[in-house]
Amino acid sequence: MKSFKIILAIITALTLFGCRNEQFNIDPEDVTAKILSELDFPSPVEKTLSDIPDYYDIPTDDLESASFVICGSGAYPDEIAAFKFISDEKASGAAEALKKRLNDQIDLYEAYTPDEMYKLEGAEIIIDSNYAFLCATSDNETAKKIIDDFLNKK
């Protein structure tokens, strides 16, 4: 009888936690909108899925949805990107593309606007299950907390 209760508890736990990620859904637009609402972001311009190849080495076929915002004037390196991939593997694979984007921005801005480098040097790249995020803002700690809040709801 005791082993039956243990097996039942294990099955219940697996059912609850195993199904949790299947029902979990973050809308990338909600993440970027929340960050924009809480941080100063110069000249925000929202980009579309079709713009992704111009900025990131990420195949759009690997994505379910995406939202990213850059500084429209080009004078500042501010950038927020939220991607929902079709699988965990695709999200993990995108980490290198996000690092490359960040390094390219560092190379570009270190001579152009050195006073803004703190945004890139403190930038956050976060990969969690089938999601990937990049934040280079005036307050990367707050941006990361907002993303963590979304991720902790799963």
Steps between C-alpha positions, in 0.01 A plus 500: 500500500784739584669437163169569325481843668857578399434398139180706497691802636768461231240470223317806632822702515602395150158586366495842664855600415522320168200682359600833640732601216254387233243748629752775566512783250682832501409748230825670396310824434384504862862479617628783281194715581551453875869590479422806288236612749743486792826628348613807312565388146611755239304512171353148521427335168327164498626260238316208342573136439609583146768735640670228703751394230626860484596492869540140616630180349180322596291310243143630523376144437639417847265753663141486615501872575734786575510861609796730491552869543803711411588865533373651177751782487797263506670731747454262791555125529173434686337177391244257637430167331266220602477182296274199536653206312333186372716290734741519791780388268440789259505747791826356633648522152407869481727588791797533264302725263408728790861510623613588148244782479617633836868482399423675170327778691795531739738532204277765343428713807830492689644769271170665404344562842735374771282655773228252403716189532365419846176393331680242289753393761217427742270350237308186585453193281253259654407159362223307673322200346385617156550871572796730442542862604753776444492826694739791459340789685574778744389264779581141407437381855137615487456358149633164622265508799203561270602204283552285809152594620354375171706181515411431863131487412550173318 
